[in-house]
């Protein structure tokens, strides 16, 4: 028998992990901005963001970015879990 997954737990899990990754990225950028930008170039298939990257990021901007990533992760986690549950229920009916 297939099970559904808890949309709230999946959403919160993804939000927490995304928040941790965001904070890690902020710390890396504060410590080594050029190395972080080079890594970003490698990560994004060669797109050079050094020309558009801000050289100093305010605390307010960092907090807003953190809130945005948490909201986006909550919505993404909920959508993932809801889609998974929908497909599981559809499979059961066959």
C-alpha positions as a LaTeX table, in Angstrom:
\begin{tabular}{lrrr}
\hline
Residue & $x$ (\AA) & $y$ (\AA) & $z$ (\AA) \\
\hline
Unk1 & 0.00 & 0.00 & 0.00 \\
Unk2 & 1.37 & 3.39 & $-0.95$ \\
Unk3 & 1.55 & 6.16 & 1.57 \\
Unk4 & 1.08 & 9.87 & 1.26 \\
Unk5 & 3.57 & 12.29 & 2.75 \\
Unk6 & 2.90 & 15.11 & 5.17 \\
Unk7 & 2.96 & 18.37 & 3.21 \\
Unk8 & 3.75 & 20.48 & 6.28 \\
Unk9 & 6.74 & 18.34 & 7.26 \\
Unk10 & 8.12 & 18.31 & 3.73 \\
Unk11 & 7.64 & 22.09 & 3.42 \\
Unk12 & 9.33 & 22.80 & 6.74 \\
Unk13 & 12.16 & 20.38 & 6.02 \\
Unk14 & 12.93 & 22.05 & 2.70 \\
Unk15 & 12.66 & 25.52 & 4.25 \\
Unk16 & 15.09 & 24.62 & 7.05 \\
Unk17 & 17.62 & 23.08 & 4.66 \\
Unk18 & 17.32 & 26.03 & 2.27 \\
Unk19 & 17.79 & 28.47 & 5.17 \\
Unk20 & 20.93 & 26.65 & 6.29 \\
Unk21 & 22.34 & 26.67 & 2.75 \\
Unk22 & 21.50 & 30.39 & 2.41 \\
Unk23 & 23.26 & 31.27 & 5.66 \\
Unk24 & 26.25 & 29.16 & 4.58 \\
Unk25 & 26.39 & 31.03 & 1.30 \\
Unk26 & 26.21 & 34.40 & 3.08 \\
Unk27 & 29.08 & 33.37 & 5.35 \\
Unk28 & 31.18 & 32.14 & 2.43 \\
Unk29 & 30.56 & 35.37 & 0.51 \\
Unk30 & 31.55 & 37.44 & 3.57 \\
Unk31 & 34.78 & 35.44 & 4.03 \\
Unk32 & 35.82 & 34.92 & 0.41 \\
Unk33 & 33.70 & 36.90 & $-2.06$ \\
Unk34 & 35.84 & 36.27 & $-5.17$ \\
Unk35 & 36.05 & 32.52 & $-4.56$ \\
Unk36 & 32.30 & 32.38 & $-3.96$ \\
Unk37 & 31.64 & 34.24 & $-7.21$ \\
Unk38 & 33.97 & 31.87 & $-9.08$ \\
Unk39 & 32.13 & 28.89 & $-7.61$ \\
Unk40 & 28.83 & 30.46 & $-8.67$ \\
Unk41 & 30.14 & 30.77 & $-12.22$ \\
Unk42 & 30.99 & 27.07 & $-12.23$ \\
Unk43 & 27.66 & 26.18 & $-10.67$ \\
Unk44 & 25.59 & 28.18 & $-13.18$ \\
Unk45 & 27.11 & 26.72 & $-16.36$ \\
Unk46 & 29.68 & 29.44 & $-16.93$ \\
Unk47 & 27.48 & 32.49 & $-16.41$ \\
Unk48 & 29.81 & 35.20 & $-15.11$ \\
Unk49 & 27.98 & 37.10 & $-12.38$ \\
Unk50 & 31.01 & 39.10 & $-11.23$ \\
Unk51 & 29.89 & 42.06 & $-13.37$ \\
Unk52 & 26.48 & 42.26 & $-11.70$ \\
Unk53 & 27.32 & 41.09 & $-8.17$ \\
Unk54 & 27.16 & 43.67 & $-5.39$ \\
Unk55 & 30.46 & 44.22 & $-3.63$ \\
Unk56 & 28.84 & 44.82 & $-0.26$ \\
Unk57 & 25.51 & 43.46 & 0.86 \\
Unk58 & 23.60 & 45.11 & 3.69 \\
Unk59 & 22.22 & 43.24 & 6.66 \\
Unk60 & 18.70 & 44.26 & 5.63 \\
Unk61 & 19.20 & 42.82 & 2.15 \\
Unk62 & 20.52 & 39.59 & 3.66 \\
Unk63 & 17.51 & 39.26 & 5.96 \\
Unk64 & 15.09 & 39.93 & 3.10 \\
Unk65 & 16.87 & 37.32 & 0.98 \\
Unk66 & 16.66 & 34.82 & 3.85 \\
Unk67 & 12.93 & 35.42 & 4.23 \\
Unk68 & 12.41 & 35.10 & 0.47 \\
Unk69 & 14.28 & 31.79 & 0.27 \\
Unk70 & 12.31 & 30.41 & 3.23 \\
Unk71 & 8.97 & 31.37 & 1.63 \\
Unk72 & 10.03 & 29.97 & $-1.73$ \\
Unk73 & 11.16 & 26.71 & $-0.09$ \\
Unk74 & 7.92 & 26.40 & 1.88 \\
Unk75 & 5.89 & 26.80 & $-1.30$ \\
Unk76 & 8.14 & 24.44 & $-3.26$ \\
Unk77 & 8.03 & 21.80 & $-0.51$ \\
Unk78 & 4.26 & 22.02 & $-0.27$ \\
Unk79 & 3.86 & 21.79 & $-4.05$ \\
Unk80 & 6.21 & 18.80 & $-4.21$ \\
Unk81 & 4.38 & 16.94 & $-1.43$ \\
Unk82 & 0.93 & 17.80 & $-2.80$ \\
Unk83 & 1.93 & 16.61 & $-6.28$ \\
Unk84 & 3.42 & 13.42 & $-4.85$ \\
Unk85 & 0.25 & 12.72 & $-2.85$ \\
Unk86 & $-1.93$ & 13.44 & $-5.88$ \\
Unk87 & 0.04 & 10.97 & $-7.98$ \\
Unk88 & $-0.04$ & 8.37 & $-5.20$ \\
Unk89 & $-3.83$ & 8.71 & $-4.88$ \\
Unk90 & $-4.27$ & 8.52 & $-8.64$ \\
Unk91 & $-2.15$ & 5.35 & $-8.71$ \\
Unk92 & $-4.29$ & 3.76 & $-5.98$ \\
Unk93 & $-7.47$ & 4.31 & $-7.97$ \\
Unk94 & $-6.15$ & 2.30 & $-10.95$ \\
\hline
\end{tabular}
